Protein backbone atom coordinates (compact mmCIF):
# COMPACT_ATOMS: atom_id res chain seq x y z
CA UNK A 1 0.00 0.00 0.00
CA UNK A 2 2.78 2.43 0.89
CA UNK A 3 4.36 1.98 -2.52
CA UNK A 4 1.21 3.00 -4.36
CA UNK A 5 0.42 5.87 -2.01
CA UNK A 6 3.90 7.28 -2.56
CA UNK A 7 3.55 6.77 -6.29
CA UNK A 8 0.21 8.62 -6.36
CA UNK A 9 1.70 11.60 -4.56
CA UNK A 10 4.84 11.62 -6.70
CA UNK A 11 2.76 11.51 -9.89
CA UNK A 12 0.40 14.34 -8.96
CA UNK A 13 2.38 16.61 -6.63
CA UNK A 14 5.82 17.91 -5.78
CA UNK A 15 5.39 16.96 -2.12
CA UNK A 16 8.45 15.13 -0.70
CA UNK A 17 6.94 11.70 -0.01
CA UNK A 18 10.02 9.64 -0.77
CA UNK A 19 10.18 6.64 -3.06
CA UNK A 20 9.51 2.97 -2.59
CA UNK A 21 12.27 0.36 -2.46
CA UNK A 22 10.06 -2.02 -4.42
CA UNK A 23 10.85 -2.22 -8.15
CA UNK A 24 8.29 -0.66 -10.52
CA UNK A 25 5.94 -2.99 -12.34
CA UNK A 26 3.66 -2.52 -15.37
CA UNK A 27 0.29 -1.13 -14.33
CA UNK A 28 1.57 0.49 -11.11
CA UNK A 29 -0.01 3.81 -12.08
CA UNK A 30 -3.43 2.18 -12.37
CA UNK A 31 -3.09 0.46 -9.00
CA UNK A 32 -1.94 3.74 -7.41
CA UNK A 33 -4.89 5.60 -8.95
CA UNK A 34 -7.15 4.49 -6.09
CA UNK A 35 -5.24 7.06 -4.01
CA UNK A 36 -5.71 9.94 -6.48
CA UNK A 37 -8.72 11.45 -4.64
CA UNK A 38 -6.73 11.32 -1.39
CA UNK A 39 -3.93 13.20 -3.10
CA UNK A 40 -6.48 15.70 -4.35
CA UNK A 41 -7.79 16.10 -0.81
CA UNK A 42 -4.29 16.94 0.45
CA UNK A 43 -3.69 19.40 -2.40
CA UNK A 44 -7.04 21.03 -1.77
CA UNK A 45 -6.58 21.14 2.00
CA UNK A 46 -3.16 22.80 1.74
CA UNK A 47 -4.47 25.29 -0.82
CA UNK A 48 -7.59 26.01 1.25
CA UNK A 49 -5.58 26.58 4.42
CA UNK A 50 -3.29 28.83 2.39
CA UNK A 51 -6.30 30.83 1.24
CA UNK A 52 -7.62 31.12 4.80
CA UNK A 53 -4.26 32.40 6.08
CA UNK A 54 -3.78 34.78 3.16
CA UNK A 55 -7.35 36.05 3.39
CA UNK A 56 -6.77 36.81 7.07
CA UNK A 57 -4.00 39.27 6.29
CA UNK A 58 -4.70 40.38 2.72
CA UNK A 59 -7.62 41.66 0.65
CA UNK A 60 -9.51 39.08 -1.40
CA UNK A 61 -7.79 39.91 -4.71
CA UNK A 62 -4.14 39.25 -3.74
CA UNK A 63 -5.20 36.38 -1.47
CA UNK A 64 -6.92 34.72 -4.45
CA UNK A 65 -3.93 35.23 -6.73
CA UNK A 66 -1.50 33.76 -4.22
CA UNK A 67 -3.83 30.85 -3.48
CA UNK A 68 -3.92 29.99 -7.19
CA UNK A 69 -0.13 30.21 -7.30
CA UNK A 70 0.10 27.81 -4.36
CA UNK A 71 -2.40 25.47 -6.02
CA UNK A 72 -0.33 25.37 -9.21
CA UNK A 73 3.00 24.98 -7.42
CA UNK A 74 1.76 21.99 -5.40
CA UNK A 75 1.15 20.10 -8.66
CA UNK A 76 4.35 21.28 -10.30
CA UNK A 77 2.23 22.68 -13.13
CA UNK A 78 1.88 19.13 -14.46
CA UNK A 79 -1.82 19.34 -15.27
CA UNK A 80 -1.42 22.78 -16.84
CA UNK A 81 1.29 21.34 -19.06
CA UNK A 82 -1.20 18.72 -20.22
CA UNK A 83 -3.78 21.42 -20.86
CA UNK A 84 -1.33 23.42 -22.98
CA UNK A 85 -0.27 20.33 -24.94
CA UNK A 86 -3.93 19.48 -25.60
CA UNK A 87 -4.58 23.01 -26.85
CA UNK A 88 -1.66 22.67 -29.26
CA UNK A 89 -2.53 19.17 -30.45
CA UNK A 90 -6.27 18.68 -30.21
CA UNK A 91 -7.03 22.07 -31.78
CA UNK A 92 -4.60 21.69 -34.68
CA UNK A 93 -5.84 21.09 -38.23
CA UNK A 94 -3.52 18.12 -38.82
CA UNK A 95 -4.24 14.40 -38.94
CA UNK A 96 -4.52 12.45 -35.66
CA UNK A 97 -0.98 11.06 -35.95
CA UNK A 98 0.48 14.53 -36.29
CA UNK A 99 -1.66 15.82 -33.42
CA UNK A 100 -0.15 13.16 -31.17
CA UNK A 101 3.33 14.21 -32.26
CA UNK A 102 2.53 17.83 -31.43
CA UNK A 103 1.25 16.85 -27.99
CA UNK A 104 4.43 14.88 -27.32
CA UNK A 105 6.61 17.89 -28.24
CA UNK A 106 7.95 19.47 -25.02
CA UNK A 107 7.79 22.94 -26.57
CA UNK A 108 4.63 24.99 -26.16
CA UNK A 109 2.97 26.42 -29.26
CA UNK A 110 0.77 29.44 -29.84
CA UNK A 111 -2.48 27.56 -29.14
CA UNK A 112 -1.00 26.18 -25.96
CA UNK A 113 0.24 29.55 -24.71
CA UNK A 114 -3.02 31.35 -25.45
CA UNK A 115 -5.06 28.51 -23.97
CA UNK A 116 -2.93 28.44 -20.82
CA UNK A 117 -3.21 32.20 -20.24
CA UNK A 118 -6.95 32.28 -20.88
CA UNK A 119 -7.50 29.27 -18.62
CA UNK A 120 -5.57 30.77 -15.70
CA UNK A 121 -7.44 34.06 -16.06
CA UNK A 122 -10.75 32.18 -16.05
CA UNK A 123 -9.77 30.00 -13.09
CA UNK A 124 -8.64 33.03 -11.11
CA UNK A 125 -11.83 34.95 -11.86
CA UNK A 126 -13.96 31.93 -10.90
CA UNK A 127 -12.11 31.43 -7.60
CA UNK A 128 -12.32 35.17 -6.89
CA UNK A 129 -16.08 35.13 -7.51
CA UNK A 130 -16.86 32.26 -5.14
CA UNK A 131 -18.51 33.36 -1.91
CA UNK A 132 -15.64 33.63 0.62
CA UNK A 133 -17.70 31.56 3.05
CA UNK A 134 -17.56 28.65 0.59
CA UNK A 135 -14.00 28.91 -0.72
CA UNK A 136 -12.45 26.55 1.83
CA UNK A 137 -14.83 23.72 0.94
CA UNK A 138 -14.91 24.45 -2.80
CA UNK A 139 -11.15 24.27 -3.20
CA UNK A 140 -10.99 20.95 -1.37
CA UNK A 141 -13.98 19.48 -3.20
CA UNK A 142 -12.83 20.54 -6.68
CA UNK A 143 -9.33 19.19 -6.12
CA UNK A 144 -10.63 15.86 -4.80
CA UNK A 145 -13.48 15.26 -7.25
CA UNK A 146 -11.40 16.16 -10.31
CA UNK A 147 -8.82 13.52 -9.49
CA UNK A 148 -11.49 10.87 -9.19
CA UNK A 149 -12.85 11.78 -12.62
CA UNK A 150 -9.45 10.88 -14.09
CA UNK A 151 -10.15 7.29 -13.12
CA UNK A 152 -13.19 7.33 -15.42
CA UNK A 153 -10.72 8.16 -18.19
CA UNK A 154 -9.09 4.82 -17.50
CA UNK A 155 -12.08 3.19 -19.18
CA UNK A 156 -11.62 5.20 -22.36
CA UNK A 157 -9.75 3.98 -25.47
CA UNK A 158 -6.07 4.85 -25.58
CA UNK A 159 -4.56 7.12 -28.21
CA UNK A 160 -1.10 5.62 -27.53
CA UNK A 161 -0.09 2.14 -26.47
CA UNK A 162 2.57 3.46 -24.11
CA UNK A 163 2.95 6.25 -21.59
CA UNK A 164 1.30 7.19 -18.31
CA UNK A 165 -2.25 6.76 -19.59
CA UNK A 166 -1.49 3.27 -20.85
CA UNK A 167 0.07 2.30 -17.53
CA UNK A 168 -2.97 3.63 -15.69
CA UNK A 169 -5.36 1.65 -17.88
CA UNK A 170 -3.26 -1.50 -17.46
CA UNK A 171 -3.55 -1.53 -13.68
CA UNK A 172 -6.92 0.10 -13.08
CA UNK A 173 -9.91 -2.01 -12.09
CA UNK A 174 -13.60 -1.16 -11.78
CA UNK A 175 -13.64 -1.99 -8.03
CA UNK A 176 -10.79 0.49 -7.56
CA UNK A 177 -12.80 3.21 -9.29
CA UNK A 178 -15.77 2.51 -7.04
CA UNK A 179 -13.67 2.41 -3.88
CA UNK A 180 -11.92 5.65 -4.82
CA UNK A 181 -15.33 7.32 -5.17
CA UNK A 182 -15.92 7.14 -1.41
CA UNK A 183 -14.06 10.34 -0.58
CA UNK A 184 -15.50 12.60 -3.30
CA UNK A 185 -19.01 11.24 -2.68
CA UNK A 186 -18.64 11.91 1.05
CA UNK A 187 -17.61 15.48 0.31
CA UNK A 188 -20.49 15.86 -2.13
CA UNK A 189 -22.95 14.74 0.54
CA UNK A 190 -21.35 17.19 2.96
CA UNK A 191 -21.71 19.99 0.42
CA UNK A 192 -25.37 19.28 -0.30
CA UNK A 193 -27.19 20.14 -3.52
CA UNK A 194 -24.65 22.80 -4.50
CA UNK A 195 -21.83 20.25 -4.48
CA UNK A 196 -24.00 17.75 -6.36
CA UNK A 197 -24.75 20.35 -9.03
CA UNK A 198 -21.08 21.29 -9.32
CA UNK A 199 -20.15 17.61 -9.60
CA UNK A 200 -22.71 17.08 -12.37
CA UNK A 201 -21.48 20.08 -14.36
CA UNK A 202 -17.87 18.97 -13.90
CA UNK A 203 -18.61 15.38 -14.93
CA UNK A 204 -20.47 16.52 -18.06
CA UNK A 205 -17.51 18.67 -19.07
CA UNK A 206 -15.15 15.73 -18.61
CA UNK A 207 -17.40 13.46 -20.71
CA UNK A 208 -17.17 16.11 -23.41
CA UNK A 209 -13.37 16.16 -23.17
CA UNK A 210 -13.17 12.39 -23.56
CA UNK A 211 -15.52 12.46 -26.56
CA UNK A 212 -13.52 15.28 -28.17
CA UNK A 213 -10.24 13.43 -27.59
CA UNK A 214 -11.67 10.30 -29.25
CA UNK A 215 -12.66 12.26 -32.34
CA UNK A 216 -9.35 14.13 -32.59
CA UNK A 217 -6.71 11.54 -31.62
CA UNK A 218 -8.65 8.30 -31.14
CA UNK A 219 -8.58 8.21 -27.35
CA UNK A 220 -6.95 9.54 -24.21
CA UNK A 221 -3.35 10.28 -23.23
CA UNK A 222 -1.62 11.52 -20.10
CA UNK A 223 -2.03 15.07 -21.42
CA UNK A 224 -5.77 14.52 -21.75
CA UNK A 225 -5.84 13.42 -18.12
CA UNK A 226 -4.08 16.65 -17.13
CA UNK A 227 -6.65 18.62 -19.12
CA UNK A 228 -9.40 16.62 -17.41
CA UNK A 229 -8.24 17.59 -13.93
CA UNK A 230 -7.91 21.28 -14.76
CA UNK A 231 -11.26 21.56 -16.54
CA UNK A 232 -13.03 19.55 -13.82
CA UNK A 233 -11.67 21.89 -11.14
CA UNK A 234 -12.66 24.91 -13.20
CA UNK A 235 -16.23 23.68 -13.69
CA UNK A 236 -16.69 23.25 -9.94
CA UNK A 237 -15.35 26.75 -9.34
CA UNK A 238 -17.55 28.26 -12.06
CA UNK A 239 -20.64 26.54 -10.71
CA UNK A 240 -20.07 27.92 -7.22
CA UNK A 241 -19.23 31.32 -8.70
CA UNK A 242 -22.57 31.31 -10.51
CA UNK A 243 -24.35 30.30 -7.31
CA UNK A 244 -22.63 33.15 -5.44
CA UNK A 245 -24.28 35.86 -7.54
DAQUIWO-V939804 format. One record per residue. N is the residue number from 1. OMEGA is omega as a letter, one per 30 degrees, with the letter a starting at -180 (NA if undefined). D_LAST is the distance of its C-alpha to the last C-alpha in Angstrom with 2 decimals. Layout:
# DAQUIWO-V939804
N;OMEGA;D_LAST, N;OMEGA;D_LAST
This chain:
# DAQUIWO-V939804
1;a;43.96, 2;a;43.83, 3;a;44.65, 4;l;41.71, 5;l;39.24, 6;a;40.45, 7;l;40.27, 8;l;36.65, 9;a;35.67, 10;l;37.90, 11;a;36.47, 12;a;32.78, 13;l;32.90, 14;a;35.09, 15;a;35.60, 16;a;39.34, 17;a;40.19, 18;l;43.70, 19;a;45.40, 20;l;47.42, 21;l;51.20, 22;a;51.23, 23;l;51.81, 24;l;49.02, 25;l;49.45, 26;l;48.11, 27;a;44.92, 28;a;43.95, 29;l;40.45, 30;l;39.91, 31;a;41.28, 32;a;39.13, 33;l;35.97, 34;a;35.77, 35;a;34.70, 36;l;31.91, 37;l;29.10, 38;l;30.79, 39;l;30.78, 40;l;27.08, 41;a;26.60, 42;l;28.66, 43;a;26.86, 44;a;23.46, 45;l;24.92, 46;a;26.51, 47;a;23.44, 48;l;21.28, 49;l;24.06, 50;l;24.26, 51;a;20.63, 52;l;21.27, 53;a;24.46, 54;a;23.15, 55;l;20.15, 56;a;22.82, 57;a;24.78, 58;l;22.57, 59;a;19.45, 60;a;16.32, 61;l;17.21, 62;l;20.77, 63;l;20.03, 64;l;17.68, 65;a;20.38, 66;l;23.12, 67;l;21.44, 68;l;21.19, 69;l;24.81, 70;l;25.88, 71;a;24.28, 72;a;26.20, 73;a;29.37, 74;a;29.58, 75;a;29.94, 76;a;32.25, 77;a;30.13, 78;a;31.82, 79;l;28.93, 80;l;27.94, 81;l;31.58, 82;l;31.42, 83;a;28.40, 84;l;30.33, 85;l;33.48, 86;l;31.76, 87;l;30.44, 88;a;34.03, 89;a;35.73, 90;a;33.66, 91;a;32.79, 92;a;36.40, 93;a;38.73, 94;l;41.52, 95;a;42.99, 96;a;41.59, 97;l;44.33, 98;l;43.52, 99;l;39.79, 100;l;40.69, 101;l;42.92, 102;a;40.18, 103;l;37.83, 104;l;40.69, 105;a;41.30, 106;a;40.16, 107;a;39.47, 108;l;36.07, 109;a;36.11, 110;l;34.15, 111;a;31.79, 112;a;31.23, 113;l;30.60, 114;l;28.17, 115;a;26.33, 116;a;26.21, 117;a;24.88, 118;l;22.16, 119;a;21.17, 120;l;21.04, 121;a;18.96, 122;a;16.40, 123;l;16.60, 124;a;16.30, 125;l;13.21, 126;l;11.55, 127;l;12.95, 128;a;12.01, 129;l;8.24, 130;l;8.59, 131;a;8.44, 132;l;12.10, 133;a;13.19, 134;a;12.78, 135;a;14.16, 136;l;17.73, 137;a;17.57, 138;l;15.51, 139;l;18.04, 140;a;20.90, 141;a;19.83, 142;a;19.14, 143;a;22.44, 144;a;24.37, 145;a;23.26, 146;a;23.70, 147;l;27.24, 148;a;28.12, 149;l;27.13, 150;l;29.78, 151;l;32.36, 152;l;31.61, 153;l;32.63, 154;l;35.97, 155;l;36.76, 156;l;36.33, 157;a;39.36, 158;l;40.24, 159;l;40.53, 160;a;43.03, 161;l;45.61, 162;l;45.23, 163;a;42.61, 164;a;39.90, 165;l;38.43, 166;l;41.93, 167;l;42.65, 168;a;39.48, 169;a;40.44, 170;a;44.00, 171;a;43.19, 172;l;40.13, 173;l;40.75, 174;l;38.76, 175;l;39.32, 176;l;37.86, 177;a;34.65, 178;l;34.42, 179;a;35.28, 180;a;32.76, 181;a;30.00, 182;a;30.53, 183;l;28.36, 184;l;25.22, 185;l;25.64, 186;l;26.06, 187;l;22.83, 188;l;21.05, 189;l;22.65, 190;a;21.61, 191;l;17.93, 192;a;18.12, 193;l;16.48, 194;l;13.41, 195;l;16.09, 196;l;18.15, 197;l;15.58, 198;l;15.02, 199;l;18.82, 200;l;19.45, 201;l;17.41, 202;a;19.15, 203;l;22.49, 204;l;22.34, 205;l;21.77, 206;l;24.72, 207;l;26.88, 208;l;26.31, 209;a;27.41, 210;l;30.51, 211;l;31.39, 212;l;31.07, 213;l;33.20, 214;a;35.83, 215;a;36.15, 216;a;36.37, 217;l;38.47, 218;a;39.51, 219;a;37.46, 220;l;35.65, 221;l;36.59, 222;l;35.55, 223;l;33.46, 224;l;31.62, 225;l;30.91, 226;l;29.48, 227;l;27.24, 228;a;26.25, 229;a;25.14, 230;a;23.08, 231;l;21.33, 232;l;20.78, 233;a;19.16, 234;a;16.94, 235;l;15.85, 236;l;14.91, 237;a;12.88, 238;l;11.12, 239;l;10.49, 240;l;8.99, 241;l;6.89, 242;l;5.69, 243;a;5.56, 244;a;3.81, 245;NA;0.00
